[in-house]
Amino acid sequence: MEAIHNNRAGAAAPPTAGWYPWYVVLVLMLAQTFSFIDRMIMGLLVEPVRASFGISDTQYSLLAGMAFAVFYAVMGLPLARIADRYSRRWLISIGIAVWSVMTALCGLAQSFWGLFLARVGVGVGEASLSPAAYSMITDYFPRGVLARALSLYTVGVTIGSGLAYMIGAEVVAYVESLGEVIVPLIGRVEGWQATFLAVGLPGVLVAVLMLATVREPERKGGLASAGQGIPVAEVVAFVAARKRAFLCHILGMSAYIMVVFSLNVWGPTYLMRGFGFAPSTAGWITGMAMMIGGTVGLLSGGLIADRWFSRGNSDAYSQVIMITAACLLPFAVAMGFVTDPTLAVACLSLAIFFSAFQGGISGGVIQLMTPNQMRGQAVALYFLGANLLGLGLGPTVVAATTDYVFQSDAALGKSIALVAAVLVPLALAVMLYGARARREAILEAQQWS
């Protein structure tokens, strides 16, 4: 912990304009890319892992979602506390190294519980990234371009998710063609295990790049009374005093993200089960949809939100999210009813496109409502809800609907459609209810900027 020192005194403040802040965003985006490769690779490995351990969709969803999400969310708060007081650069670097090694260890798992515990370790490591990254980016950029900077950082989500499926598809296809894979010092492994080893270890190089080339920014927009940091109780009190603004955003986004992560985790399997796509083909289709459609959606969301915000619309970020969530709904519902493979690919791709608009700006709403020394902890509260419900429960709700409502693996598309039809309108209603309070909180927070 001595390495994670308070960096405010004595360090030269990096520039807040020019090329360097954008370089920092690109490094953080690279970290986010590797984060989501390691996180979302589970979406392509459903069938081989189920076959190895003899488990159901619901049990698999616990590996893909809950094992990661619970500890990712819980550890987010203490790690965000560190981000609000000490060097964010060191915290992120250590976190990248931890989650990369734990992803590789997933490839050594010999049982359901062994893989579950390794996935817990991935979640703990990745919990260090976003609270610290959001805080750093907010200090580097003025409000007029903040949404674009946050959206560029979050492009790592779509690129990482896409690469997880595309690289994973190629690795799985390759190792299956070999029949048996022998890894030095480890011995024989199955194809899905070799995939974890291949995607996990290179992330350690990103940790080195982060530590060697990124400088800690000067903290801006803080409270004069903050001193050496603000206690968690004070952050909770701050949020509680504005509970309608914060809770409506957190709960509304959590419900919506349940649908977003369900599409991400179950998308390739939907194409394989419902339309007979080979795993490699389904991986490439889903990966390209995320990398192209998802990236365009993310950057468009940031661009539109910046323009609306610059024109005096304080609730611009949330309005972009709500409009695009409404656009996603018909395509997600249609996935349960289309019978043509081309239409199925189109519906999945358009649903992924609209789901991506929220990626960079959903956490940005929290940043706009919060003073500097609370930003890491406040955004961790947001990720606590978004990940416990969104990533933790979203894929499991779809899996349980498949297992216990429709009672057929082939009904996965209908499960996605039903979950979307319930949760998206609920999310919109909750966010609309908090709109006025959210605008007031953003305007109040501008006095600290």
C-alpha positions as CSV (number, residue, x, y, z in Angstrom):
1,M,0.0,0.0,0.0
2,E,3.0,2.3,0.4
3,A,3.3,2.5,-3.4
4,I,-0.2,3.9,-3.5
5,H,0.7,7.2,-2.1
6,N,-1.0,10.6,-2.1
7,N,0.1,12.2,-5.3
8,R,-1.2,15.7,-5.0
9,A,1.9,17.3,-3.3
10,G,5.1,17.7,-5.2
11,A,3.9,16.2,-8.5
12,A,3.8,18.3,-11.6
13,A,0.2,18.7,-12.8
14,P,-0.3,17.3,-16.3
15,P,-1.9,19.4,-18.9
16,T,-5.6,19.5,-19.2
17,A,-5.6,20.4,-22.9
18,G,-3.7,19.1,-25.9
19,W,-2.7,15.6,-26.8
20,Y,-1.7,14.1,-23.5
21,P,-5.1,13.9,-21.8
22,W,-6.4,12.0,-24.9
23,Y,-3.4,9.7,-24.7
24,V,-4.3,8.9,-21.1
25,V,-7.9,8.1,-22.2
26,L,-6.5,5.8,-24.9
27,V,-4.4,3.9,-22.3
28,L,-7.4,3.7,-20.0
29,M,-9.5,2.5,-23.0
30,L,-6.9,-0.2,-23.6
31,A,-7.2,-1.3,-20.0
32,Q,-11.0,-1.3,-20.4
33,T,-10.6,-3.4,-23.5
34,F,-8.6,-6.1,-21.8
35,S,-11.0,-5.9,-18.9
36,F,-14.0,-6.8,-21.1
37,I,-12.1,-9.4,-23.0
38,D,-11.5,-11.2,-19.7
39,R,-15.0,-10.5,-18.5
40,M,-17.1,-11.3,-21.6
41,I,-15.1,-14.3,-22.9
42,M,-17.6,-16.4,-20.9
43,G,-20.3,-15.5,-23.5
44,L,-18.7,-17.8,-26.1
45,L,-17.8,-20.7,-23.8
46,V,-21.3,-21.7,-22.7
47,E,-21.5,-25.1,-24.3
48,P,-18.0,-26.4,-23.7
49,V,-18.0,-25.4,-20.0
50,R,-21.5,-26.8,-19.5
51,A,-20.3,-30.1,-21.1
52,S,-17.2,-30.2,-18.9
53,F,-18.9,-29.7,-15.6
54,G,-22.4,-31.0,-16.5
55,I,-24.2,-27.8,-15.4
56,S,-27.4,-26.0,-16.5
57,D,-27.8,-22.5,-18.1
58,T,-28.7,-21.1,-14.7
59,Q,-25.6,-22.5,-13.1
60,Y,-23.5,-21.2,-16.0
61,S,-25.0,-17.8,-15.6
62,L,-23.6,-17.7,-12.0
63,L,-20.1,-18.2,-13.4
64,A,-20.6,-15.6,-16.2
65,G,-22.4,-13.0,-14.0
66,M,-22.9,-13.5,-10.3
67,A,-19.4,-14.8,-9.3
68,F,-17.8,-11.8,-11.0
69,A,-20.4,-9.2,-10.2
70,V,-20.9,-9.6,-6.5
71,F,-17.2,-9.1,-5.6
72,Y,-16.7,-6.6,-8.4
73,A,-19.5,-4.5,-6.9
74,V,-18.6,-5.0,-3.2
75,M,-14.9,-4.4,-3.7
76,G,-15.7,-1.3,-5.7
77,L,-16.4,0.8,-2.6
78,P,-13.2,0.3,-0.7
79,L,-11.1,0.5,-3.9
80,A,-12.9,3.7,-4.8
81,R,-12.1,5.1,-1.4
82,I,-8.4,4.5,-2.3
83,A,-9.0,6.2,-5.6
84,D,-10.4,9.3,-3.9
85,R,-7.4,9.7,-1.6
86,Y,-4.3,8.1,-3.2
87,S,-2.7,7.5,-6.6
88,R,-5.3,6.3,-9.1
89,R,-2.5,5.4,-11.5
90,W,-1.0,2.9,-9.1
91,L,-4.4,1.5,-8.2
92,I,-5.3,0.8,-11.8
93,S,-2.0,-0.7,-12.6
94,I,-2.2,-3.2,-9.7
95,G,-5.8,-4.0,-10.6
96,I,-4.9,-4.8,-14.2
97,A,-2.2,-7.2,-13.2
98,V,-4.5,-9.0,-10.7
99,W,-7.5,-9.5,-13.1
100,S,-5.2,-10.7,-15.9
101,V,-3.5,-13.3,-13.7
102,M,-6.9,-14.5,-12.3
103,T,-8.3,-14.8,-15.9
104,A,-5.4,-17.1,-16.7
105,L,-6.1,-19.1,-13.6
106,C,-9.7,-19.7,-14.9
107,G,-7.9,-21.9,-17.4
108,L,-6.6,-24.1,-14.7
109,A,-10.0,-24.7,-13.1
110,Q,-10.9,-28.4,-12.7
111,S,-14.4,-27.9,-11.2
112,F,-17.4,-25.6,-11.1
113,W,-16.3,-24.1,-7.8
114,G,-12.7,-23.7,-8.9
115,L,-13.9,-21.7,-11.9
116,F,-16.3,-19.8,-9.7
117,L,-13.5,-18.7,-7.3
118,A,-11.2,-17.7,-10.2
119,R,-14.0,-15.6,-11.6
120,V,-14.4,-13.9,-8.2
121,G,-10.7,-12.9,-8.4
122,V,-11.3,-11.4,-11.9
123,G,-14.1,-9.3,-10.4
124,V,-12.0,-8.1,-7.5
125,G,-9.2,-7.0,-9.8
126,E,-11.5,-5.2,-12.3
127,A,-13.2,-3.3,-9.5
128,S,-10.2,-1.1,-9.3
129,L,-10.5,0.3,-12.8
130,S,-13.7,2.3,-13.5
131,P,-14.1,4.5,-10.3
132,A,-10.4,5.6,-10.6
133,A,-10.6,6.0,-14.4
134,Y,-13.8,8.1,-14.3
135,S,-12.2,10.3,-11.6
136,M,-9.0,10.8,-13.6
137,I,-10.8,11.6,-16.9
138,T,-13.1,14.1,-15.1
139,D,-10.0,15.9,-13.8
140,Y,-8.3,15.9,-17.2
141,F,-11.2,17.4,-19.3
142,P,-13.5,20.4,-19.2
143,R,-17.2,19.7,-19.0
144,G,-17.7,20.7,-22.7
145,V,-15.8,17.5,-23.9
146,L,-16.2,15.3,-20.9
147,A,-18.9,13.1,-22.4
148,R,-16.8,12.4,-25.5
149,A,-13.7,11.6,-23.3
150,L,-15.8,9.2,-21.1
151,S,-17.3,7.6,-24.2
152,L,-13.9,7.1,-25.8
153,Y,-12.7,5.4,-22.6
154,T,-15.8,3.2,-22.7
155,V,-15.2,2.2,-26.3
156,G,-13.0,-0.4,-24.5
157,V,-16.2,-2.1,-23.5
158,T,-17.4,-2.7,-27.1
159,I,-13.9,-3.4,-28.5
160,G,-13.1,-5.7,-25.6
161,S,-16.4,-7.6,-25.8
162,G,-16.1,-7.9,-29.6
163,L,-12.5,-9.2,-29.4
164,A,-13.5,-11.6,-26.6
165,Y,-15.9,-13.3,-29.0
166,M,-13.8,-13.0,-32.1
167,I,-10.5,-14.1,-30.5
168,G,-12.3,-16.7,-28.4
169,A,-14.0,-18.1,-31.4
170,E,-10.7,-18.5,-33.3
171,V,-8.9,-20.0,-30.3
172,V,-11.6,-22.5,-29.5
173,A,-11.9,-23.5,-33.2
174,Y,-8.1,-23.9,-33.4
175,V,-7.6,-25.9,-30.2
176,E,-10.6,-28.1,-31.1
177,S,-8.9,-28.9,-34.4
178,L,-5.9,-30.1,-32.5
179,G,-7.8,-32.6,-30.5
180,E,-5.5,-32.2,-27.5
181,V,-3.6,-29.1,-26.2
182,I,-0.4,-29.5,-24.1
183,V,0.7,-26.4,-22.3
184,P,4.2,-26.3,-20.9
185,L,4.4,-26.7,-17.1
186,I,0.6,-27.3,-17.0
187,G,0.0,-30.3,-19.2
188,R,-3.2,-31.3,-21.1
189,V,-6.0,-28.7,-21.1
190,E,-9.4,-28.4,-22.9
191,G,-10.1,-25.8,-25.5
192,W,-12.0,-23.5,-23.2
193,Q,-9.2,-23.6,-20.7
194,A,-6.6,-22.7,-23.3
195,T,-8.8,-19.8,-24.3
196,F,-8.6,-18.3,-20.8
197,L,-4.8,-18.7,-20.7
198,A,-4.5,-17.0,-24.1
199,V,-6.6,-13.9,-23.3
200,G,-5.5,-13.4,-19.7
201,L,-1.7,-13.1,-19.5
202,P,-1.1,-10.4,-22.1
203,G,-3.0,-7.9,-19.9
204,V,0.0,-7.7,-17.6
205,L,1.8,-5.7,-20.3
206,V,-1.0,-3.1,-20.1
207,A,-0.4,-2.8,-16.4
208,V,3.3,-1.9,-17.1
209,L,2.2,0.6,-19.8
210,M,-0.2,2.3,-17.4
211,L,2.5,2.6,-14.7
212,A,5.2,3.8,-17.0
213,T,3.5,6.4,-19.1
214,V,0.4,7.8,-17.3
215,R,0.7,10.7,-14.9
216,E,-1.6,11.4,-12.0
217,P,-3.8,14.5,-12.7
218,E,-4.3,17.4,-10.3
219,R,-7.6,17.0,-8.5
220,K,-10.1,19.6,-9.4
221,G,-13.7,20.6,-8.5
222,G,-13.4,19.5,-4.9
223,L,-14.8,20.7,-1.6
224,A,-12.6,23.1,0.3
225,S,-13.2,21.1,3.5
226,A,-12.3,17.8,2.0
227,G,-8.8,17.6,3.5
228,Q,-7.2,14.2,3.2
229,G,-10.4,12.6,2.0
230,I,-14.1,12.3,2.7
231,P,-15.4,9.4,4.9
232,V,-17.7,6.9,3.4
233,A,-20.4,8.0,5.8
234,E,-20.3,11.5,4.4
235,V,-20.5,10.3,0.9
236,V,-23.6,8.2,1.8
237,A,-25.1,11.2,3.5
238,F,-24.4,13.4,0.4
239,V,-26.2,10.8,-1.8
240,A,-29.0,10.3,0.7
241,A,-29.7,14.1,0.8
242,R,-30.2,13.8,-3.0
243,K,-31.7,10.3,-2.9
244,R,-34.3,10.8,-5.6
245,A,-31.7,12.0,-8.1
246,F,-29.1,9.3,-7.3
247,L,-31.4,6.4,-6.6
248,C,-33.6,6.9,-9.7
249,H,-30.5,7.0,-11.9
250,I,-28.9,4.0,-10.2
251,L,-32.0,1.8,-10.1
252,G,-33.2,2.8,-13.5
253,M,-29.8,2.1,-15.1
254,S,-29.5,-1.2,-13.1
255,A,-32.7,-2.5,-14.6
256,Y,-31.7,-1.4,-18.1
257,I,-28.2,-2.9,-17.8
258,M,-29.8,-6.2,-16.9
259,V,-31.0,-6.3,-20.5
260,V,-27.7,-4.9,-21.9
261,F,-25.6,-7.6,-20.3
262,S,-28.1,-10.3,-21.2
263,L,-27.6,-9.4,-24.8
264,N,-23.8,-9.5,-24.4
265,V,-23.6,-12.8,-22.5
266,W,-26.3,-14.7,-24.4
267,G,-26.0,-13.2,-27.9
268,P,-23.7,-15.8,-29.5
269,T,-25.6,-18.7,-27.8
270,Y,-28.9,-17.2,-29.2
271,L,-27.5,-17.5,-32.7
272,M,-26.1,-21.0,-32.2
273,R,-29.1,-22.5,-30.6
274,G,-31.9,-20.8,-32.5
275,F,-30.4,-20.7,-36.0
276,G,-27.6,-23.3,-36.1
277,F,-24.6,-21.0,-36.4
278,A,-21.2,-22.6,-35.7
279,P,-19.5,-21.2,-32.5
280,S,-16.8,-19.4,-34.6
281,T,-19.4,-17.8,-36.9
282,A,-21.6,-16.7,-34.0
283,G,-18.6,-15.3,-32.2
284,W,-17.5,-13.3,-35.2
285,I,-21.0,-12.0,-35.9
286,T,-21.5,-10.9,-32.3
287,G,-18.0,-9.5,-32.0
288,M,-18.3,-7.4,-35.1
289,A,-21.7,-6.1,-34.0
290,M,-20.1,-5.0,-30.7
291,M,-16.9,-3.6,-32.2
292,I,-18.6,-1.7,-35.0
293,G,-22.2,-1.0,-33.9
294,G,-21.3,-0.8,-30.3
295,T,-18.4,1.6,-30.9
296,V,-20.5,3.9,-33.1
297,G,-23.3,3.9,-30.5
298,L,-20.9,4.8,-27.7
299,L,-19.2,7.6,-29.5
300,S,-22.5,8.9,-30.9
301,G,-23.9,9.0,-27.3
302,G,-21.0,11.0,-26.1
303,L,-21.1,13.4,-29.0
304,I,-24.9,14.0,-28.7
305,A,-24.8,14.4,-24.9
306,D,-22.0,16.9,-25.2
307,R,-23.8,19.0,-27.7
308,W,-27.1,19.0,-25.7
309,F,-25.3,19.7,-22.5
310,S,-23.3,22.6,-24.0
311,R,-26.7,24.1,-25.1
312,G,-27.8,24.3,-21.5
313,N,-29.6,21.0,-21.2
314,S,-28.3,19.8,-17.8
315,D,-30.1,16.4,-18.1
316,A,-28.7,15.7,-21.6
317,Y,-26.8,12.5,-20.6
318,S,-29.9,10.8,-19.2
319,Q,-32.2,11.9,-22.1
320,V,-29.8,10.3,-24.6
321,I,-29.9,7.1,-22.5
322,M,-33.7,7.0,-22.3
323,I,-34.3,7.7,-26.0
324,T,-31.9,5.0,-27.1
325,A,-33.3,2.5,-24.6
326,A,-36.7,3.0,-26.1
327,C,-35.1,2.4,-29.6
328,L,-33.6,-0.9,-28.3
329,L,-36.8,-2.3,-27.0
330,P,-38.5,-3.4,-30.3
331,F,-35.4,-5.2,-31.6
332,A,-34.8,-7.1,-28.3
333,V,-38.4,-8.2,-28.2
334,A,-38.3,-9.2,-31.9
335,M,-35.4,-11.6,-31.1
336,G,-38.0,-13.9,-29.6
337,F,-40.1,-14.2,-32.7
338,V,-38.0,-14.0,-35.8
339,T,-37.4,-17.2,-37.7
340,D,-35.0,-16.0,-40.4
341,P,-31.3,-16.1,-39.6
342,T,-30.6,-12.8,-41.3
343,L,-33.4,-11.0,-39.4
344,A,-32.1,-12.6,-36.2
345,V,-28.6,-11.2,-36.8
346,A,-30.1,-7.8,-37.7
347,C,-32.2,-7.6,-34.5
348,L,-29.3,-8.6,-32.3
349,S,-26.9,-6.1,-34.0
350,L,-29.4,-3.2,-33.7
351,A,-30.2,-4.1,-30.1
352,I,-26.4,-4.0,-29.3
353,F,-26.0,-0.7,-31.2
354,F,-28.7,1.1,-29.2
355,S,-27.6,-0.5,-25.9
356,A,-24.1,1.0,-26.3
357,F,-25.2,4.7,-26.2
358,Q,-25.4,4.5,-22.4
359,G,-21.9,3.1,-21.9
360,G,-19.9,6.3,-21.5
361,I,-22.5,8.7,-20.1
362,S,-24.3,6.6,-17.5
363,G,-21.4,6.9,-15.1
364,G,-20.9,10.5,-16.3
365,V,-24.3,11.4,-14.7
366,I,-22.8,10.5,-11.3
367,Q,-19.7,12.6,-12.0
368,L,-21.8,15.6,-12.9
369,M,-23.7,15.4,-9.6
370,T,-20.7,14.9,-7.3
371,P,-17.7,17.0,-6.0
372,N,-14.2,15.7,-6.8
373,Q,-13.3,13.9,-3.5
374,M,-16.5,11.9,-3.7
375,R,-16.5,11.0,-7.3
376,G,-14.7,7.6,-7.0
377,Q,-16.9,6.5,-4.1
378,A,-20.1,7.9,-5.7
379,V,-19.5,6.2,-9.0
380,A,-18.7,3.0,-7.1
381,L,-22.2,3.2,-5.5
382,Y,-23.5,3.4,-9.0
383,F,-21.5,0.4,-10.2
384,L,-22.6,-1.5,-7.0
385,G,-26.2,-1.4,-8.2
386,A,-25.5,-1.6,-11.9
387,N,-23.3,-4.7,-11.6
388,L,-25.1,-6.5,-8.8
389,L,-28.4,-6.2,-10.7
390,G,-27.2,-5.7,-14.3
391,L,-24.3,-8.1,-14.6
392,G,-25.1,-10.3,-11.6
393,L,-28.8,-10.9,-12.2
394,G,-29.4,-10.0,-15.8
395,P,-27.9,-13.1,-17.4
396,T,-29.3,-15.3,-14.6
397,V,-32.9,-13.9,-15.1
398,V,-32.7,-14.8,-18.8
399,A,-31.2,-18.3,-18.0
400,A,-33.8,-19.0,-15.3
401,T,-36.6,-17.9,-17.7
402,T,-35.2,-20.4,-20.2
403,D,-34.8,-23.2,-17.7
404,Y,-38.0,-22.8,-15.6
405,V,-40.5,-20.8,-17.7
406,F,-40.0,-22.1,-21.2
407,Q,-38.1,-25.2,-20.1
408,S,-36.2,-25.5,-23.4
409,D,-32.7,-24.4,-24.4
410,A,-34.2,-23.5,-27.8
411,A,-36.4,-20.8,-26.2
412,L,-33.5,-18.5,-25.4
413,G,-34.7,-15.8,-27.8
414,K,-38.1,-15.8,-26.1
415,S,-36.4,-15.4,-22.7
416,I,-34.4,-12.4,-23.9
417,A,-37.6,-10.9,-25.4
418,L,-39.6,-11.3,-22.2
419,V,-37.0,-9.9,-20.0
420,A,-36.5,-6.9,-22.2
421,A,-40.3,-6.3,-22.5
422,V,-40.5,-6.1,-18.7
423,L,-37.3,-4.3,-17.7
424,V,-36.8,-1.6,-20.3
425,P,-40.2,0.1,-19.6
426,L,-39.5,-0.2,-15.9
427,A,-36.1,1.4,-16.3
428,L,-37.6,4.3,-18.3
429,A,-40.3,4.9,-15.8
430,V,-37.8,5.1,-12.9
431,M,-35.5,7.4,-14.7
432,L,-38.3,9.8,-15.8
433,Y,-39.5,9.9,-12.1
434,G,-36.0,11.2,-11.1
435,A,-35.5,13.7,-13.9
436,R,-36.3,16.9,-12.0
437,A,-34.2,16.0,-9.0
438,R,-31.4,14.9,-11.2
439,R,-31.3,18.3,-13.0
440,E,-31.3,20.1,-9.7
441,A,-28.4,18.0,-8.4
442,I,-26.3,18.7,-11.5
443,L,-26.9,22.4,-11.4
444,E,-26.0,22.4,-7.6
445,A,-22.8,20.5,-8.3
446,Q,-21.6,23.1,-10.9
447,Q,-20.5,25.4,-8.0
448,W,-17.6,22.9,-7.3
449,S,-16.4,22.8,-10.9
